[in-house]
Each structure stands twice: as C-alpha cells, then as structure tokens.
C-alpha cells in the first residue's frame, strides 16, 4: 500500500511539473513590465509572485498576479488588453 501511495505522489508531481514546462505565455515579458510598474509606482522590489494567471475574456488577453515585495507588502495587479498599464491594488487585512 505504501508503494502505491509513493508511486501516485511521484506521478502527480511529474504531471504537474510537466504541465508547467509545457505552458508558454503568449507575452512572457508581462511580469517584467509589472515588476517595473510596481517599482516606479509603489516603490516595491518584487521578491516573488504568489499567483500568476493568464486568460482570455471576450477575445482579449488578461493577466493577473499577486506580487510579494521585499518589504513584506503584497499587491494584486491585473491588465486586460488593449490596456498597457496594470491596475494595482495593495493587499490589506480583510475582515469577513
């Protein structure tokens, strides 16, 4: 039983990593543009991205990401083409 569980875990990991390798952005420079905009507008040095999503809405490309700054702040950013500037909102504590 342990062998099956381990094999399943390895197979799942390979499937996820393979999908990540095969996925190609239609505009791979968009995260660079977002990092630059965050640096200029929010004085945020992006340490990493928590969530990244690309999609299509009404035939227009969409880009969304949550950025983690070195100073601990987080920002949500989105862009729907043909816009060229991201809409950026600082994440804050939320109460239900």
DSSP file (Angstrom, degrees, kcal/mol; ACC not computed):
  #  RESIDUE AA STRUCTURE BP1 BP2  ACC     N-H-->O    O-->H-N    N-H-->O    O-->H-N    TCO  KAPPA ALPHA  PHI   PSI    X-CA   Y-CA   Z-CA
    1    1 A X     >        0   0    0      0, 0.0     4,-2.0     0, 0.0     5,-0.2   0.000 360.0 360.0 360.0 -39.1    0.0    0.0    0.0
    2    2 A X  H  >  +     0   0    0      1,-0.2     4,-2.4     2,-0.2     5,-0.2   0.889 360.0  55.3 -65.8 -37.4    2.8    2.4    0.8
    3    3 A X  H  > S+     0   0    0      1,-0.2     4,-2.4     2,-0.2    -1,-0.2   0.893 107.4  49.3 -61.2 -40.4    4.4    1.7   -2.6
    4    4 A X  H  > S+     0   0    0      2,-0.2     4,-2.5     1,-0.2    -1,-0.2   0.915 110.8  49.5 -65.0 -43.9    1.2    2.6   -4.4
    5    5 A X  H  X S+     0   0    0     -4,-2.0     4,-2.2     1,-0.2    -2,-0.2   0.907 112.6  47.6 -62.9 -42.0    0.9    5.9   -2.4
    6    6 A X  H  X S+     0   0    0     -4,-2.4     4,-2.4     2,-0.2    -1,-0.2   0.919 111.7  49.7 -66.1 -42.4    4.5    6.8   -3.2
    7    7 A X  H  X S+     0   0    0     -4,-2.4     4,-2.6     1,-0.2    -2,-0.2   0.901 110.7  50.7 -62.3 -40.8    4.1    5.9   -6.9
    8    8 A X  H  X S+     0   0    0     -4,-2.5     4,-2.6     2,-0.2    -1,-0.2   0.908 109.9  49.9 -63.2 -42.9    0.9    8.1   -7.0
    9    9 A X  H  X S+     0   0    0     -4,-2.2     4,-2.3     2,-0.2    -2,-0.2   0.918 112.3  46.9 -62.5 -44.6    2.8   11.0   -5.4
   10   10 A X  H  X S+     0   0    0     -4,-2.4     4,-2.4     2,-0.2    -2,-0.2   0.919 112.7  49.6 -64.2 -44.1    5.6   10.8   -7.9
   11   11 A X  H  X S+     0   0    0     -4,-2.6     4,-2.3     1,-0.2    -2,-0.2   0.912 111.5  48.7 -62.3 -42.9    3.2   10.5  -10.8
   12   12 A X  H  X S+     0   0    0     -4,-2.6     4,-2.4     2,-0.2    -1,-0.2   0.916 110.8  50.6 -63.9 -42.8    1.3   13.6   -9.6
   13   13 A X  H  X S+     0   0    0     -4,-2.3     4,-2.5     1,-0.2     5,-0.2   0.905 111.5  48.2 -62.2 -41.9    4.5   15.6   -9.2
   14   14 A X  H  X S+     0   0    0     -4,-2.4     4,-2.5     2,-0.2    -1,-0.2   0.899 110.5  51.5 -65.3 -40.5    5.6   14.7  -12.7
   15   15 A X  H  X S+     0   0    0     -4,-2.3     4,-2.0     2,-0.2    -2,-0.2   0.925 113.0  44.8 -63.1 -44.1    2.3   15.6  -14.2
   16   16 A X  H  X S+     0   0    0     -4,-2.4     4,-1.8     2,-0.2    -2,-0.2   0.916 115.0  46.9 -67.7 -42.7    2.3   19.0  -12.5
   17   17 A X  H  X S+     0   0    0     -4,-2.5     4,-1.7     1,-0.2    -2,-0.2   0.883 111.6  51.5 -68.8 -36.2    5.9   19.8  -13.4
   18   18 A X  H  X S+     0   0    0     -4,-2.5     4,-2.2    -5,-0.2    -1,-0.2   0.906 108.4  51.9 -65.3 -41.5    5.4   18.7  -17.0
   19   19 A X  H  X S+     0   0    0     -4,-2.0     4,-1.7     1,-0.2    -1,-0.2   0.883 108.4  51.4 -61.8 -38.6    2.3   20.9  -17.3
   20   20 A X  H  < S+     0   0    0     -4,-1.8    -1,-0.2     1,-0.2    -2,-0.2   0.876 110.6  48.3 -66.9 -36.9    4.3   23.9  -16.0
   21   21 A X  H  < S+     0   0    0     -4,-1.7    -2,-0.2     1,-0.2    -1,-0.2   0.887 112.9  47.7 -70.8 -38.0    7.1   23.3  -18.5
   22   22 A X  H  < S+     0   0    0     -4,-2.2     2,-0.3    -5,-0.1    -2,-0.2   0.774  90.0  94.6 -75.3 -26.6    4.7   22.9  -21.4
   23   23 A X     <  -     0   0    0     -4,-1.7     2,-0.4    -5,-0.2    -4,-0.0  -0.523  57.9-172.0 -71.0 125.4    2.7   26.1  -20.6
   24   24 A X        -     0   0    0     -2,-0.3     2,-0.2     2,-0.0    -2,-0.0  -0.960  20.6-124.9-120.5 136.9    4.0   29.0  -22.5
   25   25 A X        -     0   0    0     -2,-0.4     3,-0.5     1,-0.1     4,-0.0  -0.528   7.1-141.9 -75.8 144.2    3.0   32.6  -22.1
   26   26 A X  S    S+     0   0    0      1,-0.3     2,-0.2    -2,-0.2    -1,-0.1   0.686 104.4  24.6 -75.8 -17.9    1.7   34.5  -25.1
   27   27 A X  S >  S+     0   0    0      1,-0.1     3,-2.0     0, 0.0    -1,-0.3  -0.634  71.3 179.3-144.8  79.8    3.6   37.5  -23.7
   28   28 A X  T 3  S+     0   0    0     -3,-0.5     3,-0.5     1,-0.3     4,-0.3   0.646  76.9  64.1 -63.5 -14.5    6.5   36.3  -21.5
   29   29 A X  T 3> S+     0   0    0      1,-0.2     4,-2.1     2,-0.1    -1,-0.3   0.455  73.1  94.1 -87.2   0.2    7.6   39.9  -20.7
   30   30 A X  H <> S+     0   0    0     -3,-2.0     4,-2.3     1,-0.2    -1,-0.2   0.852  82.8  52.4 -66.1 -32.7    4.4   40.9  -18.9
   31   31 A X  H  > S+     0   0    0     -3,-0.5     4,-2.6    -4,-0.2    -1,-0.2   0.853 108.0  52.3 -69.6 -33.0    5.9   40.1  -15.5
   32   32 A X  H  > S+     0   0    0     -4,-0.3     4,-2.1    -3,-0.2    -2,-0.2   0.921 110.5  47.6 -64.8 -43.3    8.9   42.2  -16.2
   33   33 A X  H  X S+     0   0    0     -4,-2.1     4,-2.4     2,-0.2    -2,-0.2   0.897 112.5  49.6 -64.1 -39.7    6.6   45.1  -17.1
   34   34 A X  H  X S+     0   0    0     -4,-2.3     4,-2.7     2,-0.2     5,-0.2   0.923 109.2  51.4 -65.1 -43.7    4.6   44.6  -14.0
   35   35 A X  H  X S+     0   0    0     -4,-2.6     4,-2.1     1,-0.2    -2,-0.2   0.904 111.4  48.3 -58.9 -41.6    7.7   44.5  -11.8
   36   36 A X  H  X S+     0   0    0     -4,-2.1     4,-2.3     2,-0.2    -1,-0.2   0.917 111.5  49.1 -65.6 -44.0    8.9   47.8  -13.4
   37   37 A X  H  X S+     0   0    0     -4,-2.4     4,-2.9     1,-0.2     5,-0.4   0.905 111.4  49.8 -64.0 -41.1    5.5   49.4  -12.8
   38   38 A X  H  X S+     0   0    0     -4,-2.7     4,-2.1     1,-0.2     6,-1.4   0.891 110.6  50.7 -63.9 -39.1    5.4   48.3   -9.2
   39   39 A X  H  X S+     0   0    0     -4,-2.1     4,-0.8     4,-0.2    -2,-0.2   0.922 117.1  39.3 -63.4 -44.2    8.9   49.6   -8.6
   40   40 A X  H  < S+     0   0    0     -4,-2.3    -2,-0.2     2,-0.1    -1,-0.2   0.939 126.8  31.3 -72.9 -48.5    8.0   53.0  -10.1
   41   41 A X  H  < S+     0   0    0     -4,-2.9    -3,-0.2    -5,-0.2    -2,-0.2   0.811 135.1  21.5 -85.2 -30.9    4.5   53.5   -8.7
   42   42 A X  H  < S-     0   0    0     -4,-2.1    -3,-0.2    -5,-0.4    -2,-0.1   0.398  93.1-121.5-120.4   1.1    4.7   51.6   -5.3
   43   43 A X     <  +     0   0    0     -4,-0.8     2,-0.6    -5,-0.4    -4,-0.2   0.921  61.0 154.2  53.2  46.1    8.4   51.5   -4.5
   44   44 A X        -     0   0    0     -6,-1.4     2,-0.9    -9,-0.2    -1,-0.2  -0.926  39.3-158.1-111.6 118.8    8.1   47.7   -4.5
   45   45 A X        -     0   0    0     -2,-0.6    25,-2.1    -3,-0.1     2,-0.2  -0.861  29.8-131.0 -91.6 106.3   11.1   45.5   -5.2
   46   46 A X  E     +A   69   0A   0     -2,-0.9    23,-0.3    23,-0.2     3,-0.1  -0.399  29.2 179.2 -65.8 123.5    9.3   42.3   -6.2
   47   47 A X  E     -     0   0A   0     21,-3.3     2,-0.3     1,-0.4    22,-0.2   0.849  65.7 -32.0 -88.6 -42.9   10.7   39.3   -4.4
   48   48 A X  E     -A   68   0A   0     20,-1.4    20,-3.0    18,-0.0     2,-0.5  -0.972  58.8-105.1-166.0 168.5    8.4   36.7   -6.0
   49   49 A X  E     -A   67   0A   0     -2,-0.3    18,-0.2    18,-0.2     3,-0.1  -0.911  18.2-167.2-106.2 130.3    4.9   36.2   -7.4
   50   50 A X  E    S+     0   0A   0     16,-2.7     2,-0.4    -2,-0.5    -1,-0.2   0.927  77.6  14.5 -80.7 -49.3    2.3   34.3   -5.3
   51   51 A X  E     -A   66   0A   0     15,-0.7    15,-2.0     2,-0.0     2,-0.4  -0.984  63.8-177.6-129.7 139.3   -0.3   33.8   -8.0
   52   52 A X  E     +A   65   0A   0     -2,-0.4     2,-0.4    13,-0.2    13,-0.2  -0.999   8.4 172.2-135.9 133.1    0.0   34.2  -11.8
   53   53 A X  E     -A   64   0A   0     11,-2.9    11,-2.7    -2,-0.4     2,-0.4  -0.992  12.2-173.3-145.2 135.3   -2.8   33.8  -14.2
   54   54 A X  E     +A   63   0A   0     -2,-0.4     2,-0.3     9,-0.2     9,-0.2  -0.967  25.6 138.5-121.9 142.4   -3.3   34.4  -17.9
   55   55 A X  E     -A   62   0A   0      7,-2.2     7,-2.4    -2,-0.4     2,-0.4  -0.831  43.6-101.7-158.1-163.4   -6.5   34.1  -19.7
   56   56 A X  E     -A   61   0A   0      5,-0.3     2,-0.4    -2,-0.3     5,-0.2  -0.999  22.2-176.3-141.5 136.5   -8.9   35.4  -22.2
   57   57 A X  E >  S-A   60   0A   0      3,-2.9     3,-1.5    -2,-0.4    -2,-0.0  -0.958  77.7 -17.0-136.3 114.0  -12.1   37.4  -21.7
   58   58 A X  T 3  S-     0   0    0     -2,-0.4     3,-0.1     1,-0.3    -1,-0.1   0.846 128.4 -52.5  60.3  34.5  -14.3   38.4  -24.7
   59   59 A X  T 3  S+     0   0    0      1,-0.3     2,-0.4     0, 0.0    -1,-0.3   0.496 116.9 113.2  81.2   3.2  -11.4   37.7  -27.1
   60   60 A X  E <  S-A   57   0A   0     -3,-1.5    -3,-2.9    22,-0.0    -1,-0.3  -0.894  70.3-115.0-111.5 140.4   -9.0   39.9  -25.1
   61   61 A X  E     -A   56   0A   0     -2,-0.4    20,-2.6    -5,-0.2     2,-0.4  -0.456  30.5-161.1 -72.1 140.8   -6.0   38.6  -23.2
   62   62 A X  E     -AB  55  80A   0     -7,-2.4    -7,-2.2    18,-0.2     2,-0.4  -0.942   7.5-168.1-124.3 147.7   -6.0   39.1  -19.4
   63   63 A X  E     +AB  54  79A   0     16,-2.5    16,-2.2    -2,-0.4     2,-0.3  -1.000   9.3 173.5-135.7 131.3   -3.1   39.0  -17.0
   64   64 A X  E     +AB  53  78A   0    -11,-2.7   -11,-2.9    -2,-0.4     2,-0.3  -0.994   5.0 159.5-138.8 144.5   -3.3   38.8  -13.2
   65   65 A X  E     -AB  52  77A   0     12,-2.2    12,-2.8    -2,-0.3     2,-0.5  -0.988  32.4-138.0-158.4 154.2   -0.7   38.4  -10.5
   66   66 A X  E     -AB  51  76A   0    -15,-2.0   -16,-2.7    -2,-0.3   -15,-0.7  -0.988  28.1-156.0-114.1 122.7   -0.1   38.9   -6.8
   67   67 A X  E     -AB  49  75A   0      8,-2.9     8,-1.9    -2,-0.5     2,-0.6  -0.802   7.7-150.1-103.1 139.0    3.4   40.3   -6.1
   68   68 A X  E     -AB  48  74A   0    -20,-3.0   -21,-3.3    -2,-0.4   -20,-1.4  -0.944  18.2-149.6-105.3 119.6    5.3   39.9   -2.8
   69   69 A X  E >   -A   46   0A   0      4,-3.1     3,-1.8    -2,-0.6   -23,-0.2  -0.496  24.4-114.4 -85.3 157.9    7.6   42.9   -2.2
   70   70 A X  T 3  S+     0   0    0    -25,-2.1    -1,-0.1     1,-0.3   -24,-0.1   0.804 116.4  58.3 -60.0 -30.0   10.9   42.5   -0.3
   71   71 A X  T 3  S-     0   0    0    -26,-0.2    -1,-0.3     2,-0.1     3,-0.1   0.393 123.4-102.2 -85.2   5.1    9.4   44.8    2.5
   72   72 A X  S <  S+     0   0    0     -3,-1.8    -2,-0.1     1,-0.3    -1,-0.1   0.212  79.6 128.6  99.2 -15.0    6.5   42.4    3.1
   73   73 A X        -     0   0    0     -5,-0.1    -4,-3.1    17,-0.0     2,-0.4  -0.370  43.0-151.6 -71.4 154.8    3.8   44.2    1.2
   74   74 A X  E     -B   68   0A   0     17,-0.4    17,-2.9    -6,-0.2     2,-0.4  -0.971   8.6-167.1-127.3 145.7    1.6   42.4   -1.4
   75   75 A X  E     -BC  67  90A   0     -8,-1.9    -8,-2.9    -2,-0.4     2,-0.4  -0.991  13.7-144.6-131.7 139.7   -0.1   43.9   -4.4
   76   76 A X  E     -BC  66  89A   0     13,-3.0    13,-2.7    -2,-0.4     2,-0.4  -0.864  25.1-174.9 -96.6 137.5   -2.7   42.4   -6.7
   77   77 A X  E     +BC  65  88A   0    -12,-2.8   -12,-2.2    -2,-0.4     2,-0.3  -0.986   7.9 176.7-135.4 144.3   -2.4   43.5  -10.3
   78   78 A X  E     -BC  64  87A   0      9,-1.9     9,-3.2    -2,-0.4     2,-0.3  -0.991   6.0-176.5-145.6 153.6   -4.5   43.0  -13.4
   79   79 A X  E     -B   63   0A   0    -16,-2.2   -16,-2.5    -2,-0.3     2,-0.5  -0.977   7.2-166.6-149.5 134.8   -4.4   44.0  -17.0
   80   80 A X  E >   -B   62   0A   0     -2,-0.3     3,-1.9   -18,-0.2   -18,-0.2  -0.989  42.5 -89.0-122.0 120.6   -6.9   43.4  -19.9
   81   81 A X  T 3  S+     0   0    0    -20,-2.6     3,-0.1    -2,-0.5    -2,-0.0  -0.359 109.6  41.5 -62.3 143.1   -5.6   44.2  -23.3
   82   82 A X  T 3  S+     0   0    0      1,-0.1    -1,-0.3   -22,-0.1   -22,-0.0  -0.956  99.1  94.1 -91.4   7.1   -5.6   46.6  -25.1
   83   83 A X    <   -     0   0    0     -3,-1.9    -1,-0.1     1,-0.1     3,-0.0  -0.241  54.7-165.3 -55.5 149.8   -4.7   48.4  -21.8
   84   84 A X        +     0   0    0     -3,-0.1     2,-0.4     2,-0.1    -1,-0.1   0.564  65.8  68.6-113.9 -15.9   -1.0   48.8  -21.4
   85   85 A X  S    S-     0   0    0    -48,-0.0     2,-0.2   -51,-0.0   -51,-0.1  -0.864  80.2-124.0-107.2 140.7   -0.9   49.8  -17.7
   86   86 A X        -     0   0    0     -2,-0.4     2,-0.6    -7,-0.1    -7,-0.2  -0.522  16.6-126.1 -77.7 146.0   -1.7   47.3  -14.9
   87   87 A X  E     -C   78   0A   0     -9,-3.2    -9,-1.9    -2,-0.2     2,-0.4  -0.862  35.0-164.2 -87.4 122.9   -4.4   48.2  -12.3
   88   88 A X  E     +C   77   0A   0     -2,-0.6     2,-0.4   -11,-0.2   -11,-0.2  -0.936  15.0 178.3-120.0 131.7   -2.6   47.7   -9.0
   89   89 A X  E     -C   76   0A   0    -13,-2.7   -13,-3.0    -2,-0.4     2,-0.2  -0.998  28.6-124.0-132.0 131.5   -4.2   47.4   -5.5
   90   90 A X  E     -C   75   0A   0     -2,-0.4     2,-0.3   -15,-0.2   -15,-0.3  -0.541  27.3-124.6 -73.4 136.1   -2.4   46.9   -2.3
   91   91 A X        +     0   0    0    -17,-2.9   -17,-0.4    -2,-0.2     2,-0.3  -0.595  37.3 175.5 -77.8 140.4   -3.5   43.8   -0.3
   92   92 A X        -     0   0    0     -2,-0.3     2,-0.2   -19,-0.1   -17,-0.0  -0.872  41.1 -68.2-138.7 172.3   -4.6   44.5    3.2
   93   93 A X        -     0   0    0     -2,-0.3     2,-0.4     1,-0.0     0, 0.0  -0.429  52.4-153.9 -63.8 132.0   -6.1   42.7    6.1
   94   94 A X        -     0   0    0     -2,-0.2     2,-0.5    -3,-0.0    -1,-0.0  -0.887   6.3-154.1-113.4 142.3   -9.6   41.6    5.3
   95   95 A X              0   0    0     -2,-0.4    -2,-0.0     1,-0.1     0, 0.0  -0.954 360.0 360.0-115.5 132.6  -12.4   41.0    7.8
   96   96 A X              0   0    0     -2,-0.5    -1,-0.1     0, 0.0    -2,-0.0   0.473 360.0 360.0 -75.7 360.0  -15.3   38.7    6.9
